[in-house]
């Protein structure tokens, strides 16, 4: 929600001050942020039995799972560093 509001303010700022790169950037970002907002609100509604905090936690876990892959874990083991998994 805050990203959409920020886009609107930056669009107004870019238009008022003739800052065309700022204006065009936020005109492009606004529909993307609206789509993401709609996706998140519908996923929270479809959660049904999940509470809002559980739904947010599952979204965070999905995001972290995308960052983790076999290559990342293998590189960490090769370096000898510890890798904390977000999965239980």
N, C-alpha and C positions, 0 to 999 in steps of 0.2 A: 504494500500500500504506500509506503513512504517513497519507494522508487517512482511510482506513478506521479505522486505529488511533486517530487523533485523534478521530474521531467517537465511537468507543466510550468513550474517556476522558471526553469532554465529556458524553456521555449519563450516565455514572456520576456525574460532577460535578453535573450538573443535577438528577439524581434524589436524590442525597445531600443537597444543599443547598436543595432545593425551588426551584431557579431554573428555572421552567417555560418561559420563552422560550428559554433555552439548550437545555433538554431537547427541546422540540418542533422547534427548528431542526435539531439534529443527528439527531433521529429522521427528519426529512425528507431530510437530506443523505446519510445512511448508504446507503440503497438506490441513490441516484444515483451515489455514489462506487463502490459495488460493481459497478454496471453498467459504469462507465468502466474499472474495473480489469479486468473480464472482457473488454471490447472490446480493451484494449491487449494483454492476454496472448494472446488468440486471434490478433490481427494479427501479433504477434511469432512465434507458432508457424507461421502460414500463410506467413510470409516465406520459409521454406525455405532458399534459397540465400543470403539476406541475413544478415549478421552482426547482432548485437544493436545495435551502434553505428550501422550503416547503417539499420536499421529506425527507430531513434530519430531519426536525421537526416531520414529521409523524413517521419516524422510532424511534425517541426518545420517542414520545408519546406511541407507541406500546410497547417499552421496559419498560417504566414506568408503563403502564397498566398491564403488566405481573407481576410486583412487587406488585401492589396493588391487594389485594383480600379482601373478606369480613372479614376474620379472622384478618388481619392487622388493618383494620379500627375499628373493634370491640375492639381489644386490646387497641388501642389508645384512644377510647372513654371511656373505662373502667378505664384507667389511668388518664383520664382528660386532656390528652395532645391534642394539635390541630394537625390535619392531613390535609395537603394541598394536594388537588387532582390535578393531571396533566391534567385531562379532563375538558373541558369547561362546 
